[in-house]
Amino acid sequence: MDGHDSEDTKQSTADMTAFVQNLLQQMVGFLTLTSLGLGITASIDNHHMVLCLALSLVKLLCYAYLVGVSPTRNHLYYHDQINELEQSINDLRAEMGVEGTPPPASKSGDEPKTPAS
């Protein structure tokens, strides 16, 4: 029984990986075709915007996958991993000077503590 569940999980992981890779390729292809069709020179900012969007989508898909595939997994661990990915995206956006960069996401243990009265 456990071996069968393990195989299902491996297949689901492979399916999700293939889906995300295909999605990213389509997004980059769409940006390229749109840039060429509109006569816009592809710039780093355009590609960066698509990359940030794609990574955000991947983050969402990964979280949905983890919740849907195995609700018994330690979601706090995966939530922290996703927050680290989001922080890396935000750091990259800030480094490139992209406007509208959201503030860094606070980690669950970083919330300010009020002194007891």
Backbone as a ProteinNet text record, in pm:
[ID]
protein_1_A
[PRIMARY]
MDGHDSEDTKQSTADMTAFVQNLLQQMVGFLTLTSLGLGITASIDNHHMVLCLALSLVKLLCYAYLVGVSPTRNHLYYHDQINELEQSINDLRAEMGVEGTPPPASKSGDEPKTPAS
[TERTIARY]
82.4	0	86.3	190.3	277.3	355.3	395.8	468.7	383.9	255.5	163.9	143.7	128.4	114.3	239.4	354.9	482.2	491.6	448.6	450	354.2	236.8	140.4	198.4	266.7	327.3	437.1	520.1	627.2	568.1	461.7	399.1	336.7	271.3	211.4	317.9	431.3	541.4	595.4	611.9	660.7	561.4	432.5	330.1	333.2	345.5	349	473.5	586.9	711.3	697.7	644.6	626.3	529	422.2	323.7	386	462.6	523.5	626.9	708.9	808.2	740.4	634.8	561.1	499.5	443.4	382.7	486	603	708.3	753.7	768.4	808.3	703.3	577.1	470.5	470	495.6	496.3	610.8	728.7	842.6	815.3	758.5	723.5	621.4	522.8	421.2	484.3	574.7	641.7	720.8	792	873	784.3	677.8	588.3	519.3	477.5	412.9	509.5	632.7	733.3	760.2	773	800	679.6	559.9	438.4	410	445.3	420.6	539.9	647.1	766.6	838.9	817	882.4	1011.9	1117	1243.2	1231.6	1259	1252.5	1357.3	1314.8	1407.2	1416.5	1517.5	1535.4	1414.2	1358.1	1242.4	1122.8	1100	989.3	1009.4	1129.5	1157.5	1151.8	1198.8	1196.6	1052.9	966.7	826.9	762.6	789.1	734	792.5	922.2	985.1	921.6	899.2	836.1	694.8	621.2	486.2	489.8	581.6	592.7	630.8	725.9	767.2	655.4	579	465.1	361.6	339.9	246.3	297.5	427	486.6	469.3	490.2	473.6	331.4	235.1	95.7	65.4	113.1	89.5	153.8	275.1	344	267.6	221.6	147.1	16.3	-54.4	-179.5	-153.1	-44	-6.8	20.6	98	132.6	9.7	-80	-201.3	-291.4	-301.6	-390.6	-338.9	-208.8	-152.8	-144.5	-97.7	-76	-107.1	-230.9	-265.1	-196	-129.9	-61.5	80.4	130.7	267.7	276.8	396.9	419.7	410.3	292.5	270.6	346.1	375.1	452.5	591.1	651.5	783.2	774.8	676.9	664.5	626.6	546.6	511.5	637.5	728.6	855	938.8	941.2	1016.7	959.5	829.1	764.2	792.3	790.3	823	966.1	1058.6	1197.2	1205.5	1130.9	1127.9	1071.3	964.5	904.5	1001.6	1074.7	1173.1	1283.5	1326.8	1428.8	1378.2	1252.8	1193.1	1189.2	1146.8	1139.7	1277.9	1378.9	1515.9	1564.9	1534.4	1574.5	1505.2	1377.3	1303.5	1361.6	1392.7	1449	1586	1664.9	1798.7	1791.9	1689.7	1674.9	1601.8	1551.5	1485.1	1346.3	1278.2	1143.1	1049.3	966.6	872	764.9	711	602.7	649.7	776.5	827.9	760.6	694.6	626.9	727.8	689.9	782.2	808.1	922.1	952.5	842.8	813.4	711.4	765.1	681.7	727.4	712.7	808.9	802.6	716.7	662.7	567.1	624.3	754.8	813.6	868.6	861.3	921.8	825.2	708	610.1	651.9	632.9	673.7	595.4	665.8	602.4	581.6	463	434.2	465.7	524.1	555	427.2	435.1	318.5	294.9	170.1	137.4	101.2
-119.9	0	125.6	128.9	245.8	262.2	150.2	157.6	216.8	182.5	236.3	385.9	429.1	572.1	647.6	586.3	648.6	667.3	567.4	577.3	686.1	694.2	798.9	937.2	952.2	1080.9	1116.4	1017.7	1043.3	1084.8	1015.7	1049.2	1187.9	1219.8	1352.5	1461.1	1434.4	1530.7	1549.7	1440.8	1449.7	1526.2	1498.8	1570	1719.5	1756	1897.4	1964.8	1895.6	1951.7	1979.8	1883.6	1901.5	2015.7	2024.2	2130.8	2268	2282.9	2412.5	2449.9	2354.2	2383.5	2428.7	2360.4	2396.6	2535.5	2563.5	2694.2	2806	2786.6	2888.3	2910.6	2801.9	2815.3	2893.3	2866.2	2938.1	3086.5	3117.5	3258	3333.8	3272.7	3337.4	3351.5	3248.2	3255	3363.6	3377	3481.2	3619.4	3639.1	3768.6	3799.9	3701.4	3722.2	3758.2	3681.9	3709.6	3844.7	3878	4007	4120.6	4106.5	4210.2	4228.5	4118.1	4126.9	4183.6	4139	4183.3	4330.4	4384	4525	4613	4551.4	4628.3	4679.3	4615.7	4657	4579.3	4652	4584.4	4514.7	4386.5	4311.7	4367.9	4403	4460	4369.7	4395.7	4318.7	4336.6	4457.9	4481.8	4397.1	4385.5	4302.8	4157.4	4107.8	3968.6	3948.3	4046.5	4037	4032.4	4113	4115	3978.2	3919	3786.9	3682.7	3694	3599.7	3608.1	3728.2	3744.9	3688.2	3713.8	3659.8	3507.5	3454.1	3308.8	3245.8	3306.3	3250.8	3259.3	3366.8	3377.2	3269.3	3243.8	3139.3	3002.5	2979.1	2852.4	2835.2	2942.5	2938	2895.3	2955.9	2923.1	2778.1	2735	2597.8	2497	2527.1	2435.8	2423.7	2534.1	2529.1	2451.6	2478.4	2407.2	2258.1	2224.6	2084.6	2017.2	2082.8	2023	2003.1	2098.6	2086	1976.8	1972	1874.6	1733	1715	1580.8	1513.2	1583.3	1519.1	1614.6	1616.5	1708.2	1674.4	1559.2	1522.5	1575.7	1632	1685.7	1806.7	1839.1	1953.4	2081.4	2141.8	2259.5	2381.6	2388	2501.6	2502.3	2384.7	2375.9	2427.5	2380.3	2422.2	2569.4	2616.9	2758.7	2843.4	2801.1	2873.2	2869.8	2755.4	2744.5	2838.5	2846.1	2934.7	3080.2	3113.2	3249.9	3286	3190.6	3216.7	3243.5	3167.8	3190.7	3329.1	3365.7	3497.3	3608.2	3589.1	3688.5	3702.9	3592.3	3598	3676.1	3654.6	3728.6	3877.4	3911.1	4051.8	4115.9	4042.8	4094.5	4122.1	4030.3	4047.9	4169.3	4185.5	4301	4431.1	4433.1	4553.8	4584.2	4481.4	4499.7	4558.2	4518	4567.7	4701.4	4747	4876.3	4876.3	4764.2	4755.8	4829.1	4918.5	4994.5	4901.7	4941	4863.2	4737.8	4733.8	4616.6	4606.8	4494.7	4482.3	4469.1	4507	4491.5	4343.8	4311.6	4170.8	4106.4	3982	3908.9	3876.5	3896.4	3864.2	3715.2	3658.6	3516.8	3499.3	3382.3	3358.9	3387.9	3370.5	3394.2	3533.3	3618.4	3751.1	3860.9	3826.4	3928	3997.9	4129.9	4202.8	4156.1	4148.4	4104.7	4225.7	4235.5	4347	4303.5	4394.2	4356.6	4334.9	4239.2	4209	4321.9	4359.6	4469.5	4416.3
0	0	0	87.1	91.5	-38.1	-99.3	-225.5	-335.7	-335.7	-436.1	-416.1	-290.8	-261.4	-301.5	-278.1	-314.4	-465.1	-540.6	-687	-734.7	-672.8	-709	-682.4	-568.9	-534.4	-633.7	-670.1	-767.8	-901.8	-944.7	-1072.2	-1066.2	-954	-938.5	-941.1	-876.6	-876.7	-1017.3	-1091	-1229	-1316.3	-1298	-1375	-1345	-1216.6	-1178.2	-1234.6	-1229.6	-1283	-1432.2	-1506.1	-1650.2	-1678.9	-1602.2	-1620.8	-1599.3	-1490.6	-1458.8	-1564.1	-1607.8	-1711	-1839.8	-1878.7	-1999.3	-1985.7	-1868.8	-1844.6	-1855.6	-1795.7	-1802.9	-1947	-2023.6	-2163.7	-2242.8	-2217.4	-2287.2	-2251.1	-2124.3	-2082.5	-2148.8	-2153.6	-2218.9	-2368.2	-2429.7	-2571.3	-2599.4	-2512.4	-2528.1	-2520.6	-2425.3	-2412.7	-2538.9	-2590.5	-2710.5	-2829.3	-2851	-2963.7	-2949	-2828.6	-2805.4	-2832.3	-2785.2	-2807.4	-2955.7	-3029.2	-3172.8	-3247.2	-3210	-3278.5	-3258.7	-3144.7	-3116.6	-3151.3	-3198.2	-3231.6	-3108.4	-2995.9	-2871.5	-2857.1	-2826.4	-2800.7	-2666.4	-2666.7	-2540.7	-2446.1	-2328.9	-2231.8	-2110.3	-2031.5	-1908.9	-1819.1	-1813.9	-1728.2	-1770.8	-1902.4	-1949.8	-1910.9	-1934	-1900.2	-1749.5	-1675.2	-1529.4	-1478.5	-1538.1	-1497.1	-1520.9	-1635.9	-1666	-1571.6	-1542.8	-1450.9	-1312.7	-1263.2	-1131.5	-1131	-1237.8	-1248.7	-1252.4	-1331.2	-1342.2	-1209.2	-1138.8	-1010.2	-907.4	-912.1	-821	-851	-978.7	-1017.8	-975	-992.9	-950.4	-800.3	-725.7	-580.4	-544.7	-609.6	-583.9	-621.2	-736	-779.9	-685.6	-640.6	-548.6	-417.8	-366.6	-241.2	-259.8	-369	-395.2	-412.5	-477.7	-497.3	-363.9	-279.1	-150.2	-63.1	-64	16.5	-41	-173.6	-236.3	-235	-251.4	-260.9	-125.7	-27.5	101.4	215.5	259.8	368	499.5	507	631.5	637.4	530	531	622.1	660.1	747.9	665.2	662.2	578.5	627.7	756.2	805.8	744.3	729.8	666.6	523.2	447.8	309.1	299.4	393.7	395.6	412	500.8	519.1	391.9	323.5	199.3	93.2	85.5	-10.9	24	153.2	194.5	157.1	169.4	129.5	-20.4	-99.9	-244.3	-274.6	-207	-228.1	-188.5	-79	-35.6	-140.1	-198.8	-303.6	-424.3	-460.4	-572.2	-539.7	-417.5	-377.3	-374.8	-327.1	-325.6	-467.5	-559.1	-698.5	-758.8	-730.9	-782.7	-728	-599.1	-538.1	-596.8	-619.4	-676	-816.6	-892.4	-1028.8	-1031.8	-917.6	-912	-970.7	-966.8	-1020	-925.7	-982.5	-901.1	-847	-733.2	-674.4	-605.5	-569.1	-500.1	-364.1	-338	-209.3	-96.9	25	136.8	161.4	222.1	247.7	332	299.4	374.9	512.7	613.9	748.8	771.5	840.6	872.4	995.8	1011	1118.6	1256.3	1276.8	1407.5	1425	1322.1	1327	1369	1412.5	1447.2	1575.4	1581.4	1701.2	1822.6	1931.4	2055.5	2144.5	2199.2	2288.6	2430.8	2508.6	2646.3	2726.1	2816.9	2900.5	2998.3	3015.9	3107.3	3243.7
[MASK]
+++++++++++++++++++++++++++++++++++++++++++++++++++++++++++++++++++++++++++++++++++++++++++++++++++++++++++++++++++++

